């Protein structure tokens, strides 16, 4: 979630006459607020809260106190206090877009999605040109897997701030999850143009390429990501999977073994490793990998399918027959995920 700009609140504090009472703060309260401002400027939010609470005792209903207090509570994760303070500030001025925005964030972080959505929507209505509001609204939509709505928010955000790598990345993911893979690729490329080190930038692009069967391009991008994330098991797995798809089982085996070492509970990596080992003629290690895959994900029939084939190659007819029976039973019990329906090439 985007960190709230300290500079932003300072500007807003200086323009708060439209929001707060015209009555001047008492000298003591003004000193406390100014000291809190300095604390926020150095990101010492705990000290800011201490001073703002003291100021609140002197002036309980003043926006010049409540606004920075809401911000400080939000930054320190004191969400109940942030919500209470935000509600109080909202009562003073329901048309303050930033209070509605920050209150929406507090609701979002508290898991109160409906209330967060209402506040963020109202904040957008009040200040539709604010990038952060649209970006945070998109995060809320993504958390609820409403990818189409998230895409709309991110499209708007990027019209306001076109060179924002993370926004391009998230829009790419939203497109990917709404079957707009070509558009997703465009966004992932844009993210990398803005920042070649954007987290998992090459991974996201590689995954999109792979989903279209463009394995050579996917492999190149996974390799680029591996330079940045050498110990990420998912990158090793996806690279190994792509290499296996292209028939390069020797290279695939290296990455699938590494993925399984880093994350021994990755059933997909173990399954593909078993296939690669079988292609390499390493029958016993293949059996071990496939047995582990079946143990990690006992509801998946696919490891039993491969295990049955591998055991047959090893001459273990009786054990192979048992695996064929397990495969058939699991496929019958859950036909939606059985065998070919898993999306794997058996």
N, C-alpha and C positions, 0 to 999 in steps of 0.2 A: 504494500500500500504506500502511496506517495507520501513522503514526509512533508508536513506542513512547513512552508517557508517562514523562518523567523522574520526575515525582512518584510514579508507580506503583512504579518500582524502588526509590525511596527508602523508601517504605512497606514494600516487601518486604524490603529490606535490614534494616530495623529489626526485622522479625519473623523473622529468618533462623535463630533457634535451632533450630527444628524441622528445618531443612534442613542446617545445618552442624554441625561438631563443637562440643561444649560447651567444648573447650579454648580459653581466651582467646587472641586474637592477641597476638603480641609487640608491645611498644610501638612499635617501628619499623614493623611491618606495619600496625598500627592507624592510625598517622599517615598512611601512604601511602594506605590505603583511605579515610580521611576526606578527604584532599586530593583523591582521585579523585572522591569524592562531590560535592565542591564544583565540580570541573571539569565533571562531568556536569550539574549543576544549571544551569550557564551554557552547556551544550551544547558544551563544549570537549572533545570525545571523544578527540582525539589526546593531550592532556595526561593524561586519565584512563587511557588505555592505557599510557602511559609509567609512571605510578605503579603501576598494577595489575600490570604485568609485574614490576616490582621487588618488589612484595608477593608475587607468585607464587613468586619465587625463594626467599623466606623461608618461605612456607607453600604448597607445590605443590598440595595437595588440600584446599582450603578453599572452601566455597560462598560465603563472604562476599567472596572475591576473584573466584571464577569467574563468579558471576552478573553483577556489573557489567562484568566483562571481556567476557563474551558479548554483553551489550547494546552495549557500546562498539564492539566489532568489527562488529556488525550495523549500527549506525548509520553507520559509516565505510565500509561496503561491503567490508570485509576478510572475505570469506565463507568462505574456507578456514580461516582462524583461528577464525572464529565457529563453524564446524562442529566443529572439533577441540575447542574449549573447551566447546561445548554437549554433545558426547559425554562429555567428562570430567565435567561437572556432572551429566549424566543418570545416570552410573554411581554417583555419590554418593547421589542420591535420585531413583529413577525415577518417583516420584509427585509430583514438583514440576511442576505444570501450566504454570507460566510458562517454565521451562527447556524443556519439551517444545514449548511454543508458539514460543518464540524460535528453537529449533533447527529447527522446522518452517519458519519464515520464512527461515532461512539456506539450507535445502535448496531452498525455493521459488525464492528469488532466484538460486540456482545452477543452476536448470533441472532439479533432481532431484525431479520431481513425485511419484513413488511414495513416496519417503522422506518428502517434505513431507507428503503425505496421511496417512501412518501417524502421524507425530508430532502433527499437528494433530488427528487423530481421538482419539489418546490424551489430548491436552490437553483436548479437549471432554469426554471421559469423566471426567476429574478435576475439571473446573470448568465445568460446563454452563451456568452463568449469566454467563459472561464474554462481553460483546459483542464485544470485539476478536478473540477466538478464532473465533467464528462468522463475523465479517466477513472475516477473513483466509482462512478456509477457503473462503468464497464466491469471493474473488479467485482462489484456486487453481483452483476449479471453472470459473470463467469463462475463465481462461487456457487450459483444456483443452476449452472449448466444451461442458462438461457443464452446460447451462443449467438443467435440471430440478433437479439436485443443488444448484447455486448458489442457485436460488430457495428451496429448503428451508432452506439456511443463513441466507439473508437474512431470511426470514420469522421464523426464531428470533431473529436478531439484533434485529429491529425490535420483537419482543415485549419484549425487554430494554430497548431504547432507542428508543421510538417516534418521536422527533423527530430523525431523522438524515437530512439531505437526500441525502447521497451514497448511503446504503444504500437509500433509496427509489428513487433513480435507477437503481442497479444492479439492483434487483429488477424495476423496470419493463423494463429491457433483457432480463433473463432471461425475463420473461413474454412480451415481444415475440418472442423467439427460440424460444418454445415455443407460438406461435400462441394466446396469451391476451392479445390486444390490448386488450380492454376493461379487463382488470385492469391491464395496463401503463399505460393512460391514468390510472387511479386513482392509481398509484404516482408517475407523473410530476407529476401535480397536487399530490400530497402533498409531493413534493420541493420544488416551487415555493412551497408554503405555508410550509414550514420555512425556505427560503432562496431568495428570488427571483433571486439571483445565482448559484445553483448552476451550475457549468460545463455549458453546452449544455442547460440545463434546458428552455428553450422549444423548442430544436431537437428534442430527444427527443419532446416532446409533439406537436410538429408532424408529425414523421415517423410517429408512431402514428396520428394523425388521417388523414394522407394514405393510409396503408395500408388504411384503411377507406373511402376515397373521400370523406372529409369535408374537401373541399379548402378551403372557405371558412375553416373553423376552422384548418386547417393553415397557410394563408396568413397568418392573423393571428399565429400563433405564430412562424412563420419571420420575419416582420417584427419581432416583439419580440426575437428572437434576434439579428437583424441590428444592432439598436441596440447590443447588447453585443459582437458579433463582426463589425464592419463589413468586415473583410478576410478572412473565412473563405470560401474558394471553394465549399465544399460547401453552406454555407447559401445562398449566392447561387444555386448550381445547383438545389438542391431547391425554393427559392422560385420560380425561373424555370420549373422543370418543372411545378409546381402551377398557376402562372398560365397556362402553355400548355395544360394540361389543361382549364382553365375557359374557354379561348378568348380570354384577354386576352394576345394575342401581342405587343402593343406594350409592355406592362410586362414581359412575360417576356423579351423581347429585351434589355432593359437589364440584367437580372440575369444572363442567360446570357452576354452579352458580358463582363460584369465577372468572372464565374467563369472564363471562358476566358483573360482577361488575367492573372488571378492564378495560375491553374494551366493552362498551355497543353497539358498532357498529360491533361486530363480529357476522355476520349473522349465520355462521356455529355453533358457540357455542350456540346461542339462539335456533336454530333448534334442536340440540341434547338435549339441556336442556328441550325443550318442550316434546321430546320423553321420556326422563327420568322421567319427572314429570307425564306424562300420565301413564307410567308403575307403578309409585308409587301411582297411584290413585288420584293424586292432579290435578283434572280436570281444575279448574279455573286458577291456576297458569300456567298450561300447555297451555291453550288458550292464556293467556297474552304473554308468551314467544314466541309462534308461530306467534302471531300477530306482535310482534316486529321484528321477523326474516323477515316476509313478508315486513314490512315497510323499513327495512334496505336494503334489496335486492329485490326490487319489480319485477325484471325480472325473478326471480327464481320461478318455479312452485311448488317446493317441499314443502315449508312451507304451501301452500294452500292445498296440499294433506293431510298432517298431521292434519292441522287445521280442514278440513272437517271431518275427522275421529273422532277427539276429540269432535267437536261440536255435532256429532251424538251421541256419548257416553253421552254427557250432555243433550241430548233430544232436542237440538236446531236445529230442522230439517230444518227450512227455512234458517237459517244462514249457516248451513252445505251445503245446496244446492247451495247457492251463492258461497261458496268456491270451490265446485266441478266445477262450471262453470268457475271460475277464473283459476283453475288449468288446465282445458281443453283448455281454450283460450291461456294461456301462453305456454302450451306444443305444441299447434298447431303453434303458432307464432315463436317458436324457438325449433324445434324438436331435435336439436343437444344437447340441455341442459335440455330438458324436462323430468320430471319423472325419470325413472330408468337410463336415460342417464346422469344424474348428477353424477353418481357414488355412490349415497347414497343408502342405504337399506331403502326403503320406509316403 
